[in-house]
Amino acid sequence: MCECCANHAKKHEDHIHVQGVNCGHCVSAIEKALADMPGINGLEHLAEANQLKISFDTRLVDVAKLTEIITGLGYNVA
């Protein structure tokens, strides 16, 4: 990806917070569910808050689809 495209992609990055992520197993379950989705840029476990921050490209994936998948696993999306 060229520098121009890389900078443009950053402008379309967003985050959602998943509540109730208490351990590595929780993180792994969500990572596995999202592994094949295009546009997922990363996951960060915020242990003190029992949350997972998901970085994604809004051009390739939307919050509604992420919410559907994650709530299907039993977690709440804030």
PAZA-795063 format. One line per 2 residues: their letters; for each residue z, x, y of N, C-alpha, C. Coordinates in Angstrom, 1 decimal. Layout:
<rs>
a	Z,X,Y,Z,X,Y,Z,X,Y; ...;
</rs>
This chain:
<rs>
mc	0.0,0.9,-1.2,0.0,0.0,0.0,0.0,0.9,1.2; -0.9,0.6,2.2,-0.9,1.4,3.4,0.3,1.1,4.3;
ec	0.5,2.0,5.2,1.7,1.8,6.1,1.6,0.5,6.9; 0.4,0.2,7.4,0.3,-1.1,8.1,0.7,-2.3,7.3;
ca	0.2,-2.3,6.0,0.6,-3.5,5.1,2.1,-3.4,4.8; 2.6,-2.2,4.6,4.0,-2.1,4.3,4.9,-2.6,5.4;
nh	4.5,-2.3,6.6,5.2,-2.8,7.8,5.1,-4.3,7.9; 3.9,-4.8,7.6,3.7,-6.3,7.7,4.6,-7.0,6.6;
ak	4.6,-6.4,5.4,5.4,-7.1,4.4,6.9,-7.1,4.7; 7.4,-6.2,5.4,8.8,-6.2,5.8,9.1,-7.4,6.7;
kh	8.1,-7.8,7.5,8.4,-8.9,8.4,8.5,-10.2,7.7; 8.1,-10.2,6.4,8.1,-11.4,5.6,9.3,-11.4,4.6;
ed	10.2,-10.4,4.7,11.3,-10.3,3.8,12.4,-11.3,4.2; 13.0,-11.9,3.2,14.2,-12.8,3.5,15.2,-12.5,2.4;
hi	16.4,-13.1,2.6,17.5,-13.0,1.7,18.1,-14.3,1.5; 18.6,-14.5,0.2,19.5,-15.7,0.0,20.7,-15.1,-0.7;
hv	21.8,-15.9,-0.6,23.0,-15.5,-1.2,23.4,-16.5,-2.3; 23.7,-15.9,-3.5,24.1,-16.7,-4.7,25.6,-16.5,-4.9;
qg	26.3,-17.7,-4.9,27.7,-17.7,-5.0,28.1,-17.8,-6.5; 29.3,-17.2,-6.8,29.8,-17.3,-8.2,29.3,-16.2,-9.1;
vn	28.8,-15.2,-8.5,28.4,-14.0,-9.3,29.6,-13.1,-9.5; 30.2,-13.2,-10.7,31.5,-12.5,-10.9,31.5,-11.2,-11.6;
cg	30.4,-10.9,-12.3,30.3,-9.7,-13.1,28.9,-9.2,-13.3; 28.8,-8.1,-14.0,27.5,-7.6,-14.3,26.6,-8.5,-15.2;
hc	27.3,-9.3,-16.0,26.6,-10.2,-16.9,25.9,-11.3,-16.0; 26.6,-11.7,-15.0,26.0,-12.7,-14.1,24.7,-12.1,-13.4;
vs	24.9,-10.9,-12.9,23.7,-10.2,-12.2,22.6,-10.1,-13.2; 22.9,-9.6,-14.4,21.8,-9.4,-15.4,21.1,-10.7,-15.8;
ai	21.8,-11.8,-15.9,21.2,-13.1,-16.2,20.2,-13.5,-15.1; 20.6,-13.3,-13.9,19.7,-13.7,-12.8,18.5,-12.8,-12.7;
ek	18.8,-11.5,-12.8,17.7,-10.5,-12.8,16.7,-10.8,-13.9; 17.2,-11.2,-15.1,16.2,-11.5,-16.2,15.4,-12.7,-15.9;
al	16.0,-13.7,-15.3,15.3,-14.9,-14.9,14.3,-14.7,-13.9; 14.5,-13.7,-13.0,13.6,-13.5,-11.9,12.6,-12.3,-12.1;
ad	12.8,-11.7,-13.2,12.1,-10.4,-13.5,10.6,-10.5,-13.4; 10.0,-11.6,-13.8,8.5,-11.7,-13.8,8.0,-12.4,-12.5;
mp	8.8,-12.7,-11.6,8.4,-13.4,-10.4,7.8,-12.4,-9.4; 6.6,-12.7,-8.9,6.0,-11.8,-7.9,6.8,-12.0,-6.6;
gi	6.9,-11.0,-5.8,7.6,-11.1,-4.5,9.1,-10.8,-4.5; 9.7,-10.6,-5.6,11.1,-10.3,-5.7,11.2,-8.8,-5.4;
ng	11.9,-8.4,-4.3,11.9,-7.0,-3.9,13.2,-6.3,-4.3; 14.3,-7.1,-4.6,15.5,-6.4,-5.0,16.7,-7.4,-5.0;
le	17.7,-7.0,-5.8,18.9,-7.7,-5.9,20.1,-6.8,-5.6; 21.0,-7.3,-4.8,22.2,-6.5,-4.5,23.5,-7.3,-4.8;
hl	24.3,-6.8,-5.7,25.6,-7.5,-6.0,26.6,-7.1,-5.0; 27.1,-8.1,-4.3,28.2,-8.0,-3.3,29.5,-8.4,-4.0;
ae	30.1,-7.4,-4.6,31.2,-7.7,-5.5,32.4,-8.3,-4.8; 32.7,-7.9,-3.6,33.9,-8.4,-2.9,33.7,-9.9,-2.6;
an	32.5,-10.3,-2.4,32.2,-11.7,-2.1,31.8,-12.6,-3.3; 31.7,-11.9,-4.5,31.2,-12.6,-5.6,29.8,-13.3,-5.4;
ql	29.0,-12.5,-4.7,27.6,-13.0,-4.4,26.6,-12.0,-4.8; 25.4,-12.5,-4.9,24.2,-11.7,-5.1,23.2,-11.9,-4.0;
ki	22.8,-10.8,-3.3,21.8,-10.9,-2.2,20.4,-10.6,-2.8; 19.5,-11.6,-2.7,18.1,-11.4,-3.2,17.2,-11.2,-2.1;
sf	16.5,-10.1,-2.1,15.4,-9.8,-1.1,14.1,-10.2,-1.7; 13.3,-10.9,-0.9,12.0,-11.4,-1.4,11.0,-11.5,-0.3;
dt	9.7,-11.5,-0.7,8.6,-11.7,0.2,8.3,-13.1,0.3; 8.5,-13.7,1.5,8.3,-15.1,1.7,6.8,-15.6,1.5;
rl	5.9,-14.6,1.5,4.5,-14.9,1.3,4.2,-15.2,-0.2; 5.1,-14.7,-1.1,4.8,-14.8,-2.5,5.8,-15.7,-3.2;
vd	6.9,-15.9,-2.7,7.9,-16.8,-3.4,8.7,-17.6,-2.3; 9.1,-18.8,-2.6,9.8,-19.6,-1.6,11.2,-19.8,-2.1;
va	12.1,-20.2,-1.1,13.5,-20.4,-1.4,13.7,-21.5,-2.4; 12.9,-22.6,-2.3,13.0,-23.7,-3.2,12.9,-23.3,-4.6;
kl	11.9,-22.5,-4.9,11.7,-22.0,-6.3,12.8,-21.2,-6.8; 13.3,-20.2,-5.9,14.4,-19.4,-6.3,15.7,-20.2,-6.6;
te	15.9,-21.2,-5.7,17.1,-22.1,-5.8,17.0,-22.8,-7.1; 15.8,-23.4,-7.5,15.7,-24.1,-8.7,16.0,-23.3,-9.9;
ii	15.5,-22.0,-10.0,15.8,-21.2,-11.1,17.2,-20.8,-11.2; 17.8,-20.4,-10.0,19.2,-19.9,-10.0,20.2,-21.1,-10.3;
tg	20.0,-22.2,-9.7,20.9,-23.3,-10.0,20.8,-23.8,-11.4; 19.6,-23.6,-12.0,19.4,-23.9,-13.4,20.2,-23.0,-14.3;
lg	20.6,-21.9,-13.8,21.5,-20.9,-14.6,23.0,-21.2,-14.3; 23.3,-22.2,-13.4,24.7,-22.6,-13.2,25.3,-21.9,-11.9;
yn	24.5,-21.3,-11.1,25.0,-20.7,-9.9,24.7,-21.5,-8.6; 25.4,-21.3,-7.6,25.2,-22.0,-6.3,24.5,-21.1,-5.3;
va	23.5,-21.6,-4.6,22.7,-20.9,-3.6,23.2,-21.3,-2.3; 23.6,-20.3,-1.4,24.2,-20.7,-0.1,23.0,-20.5,0.9;
</rs>
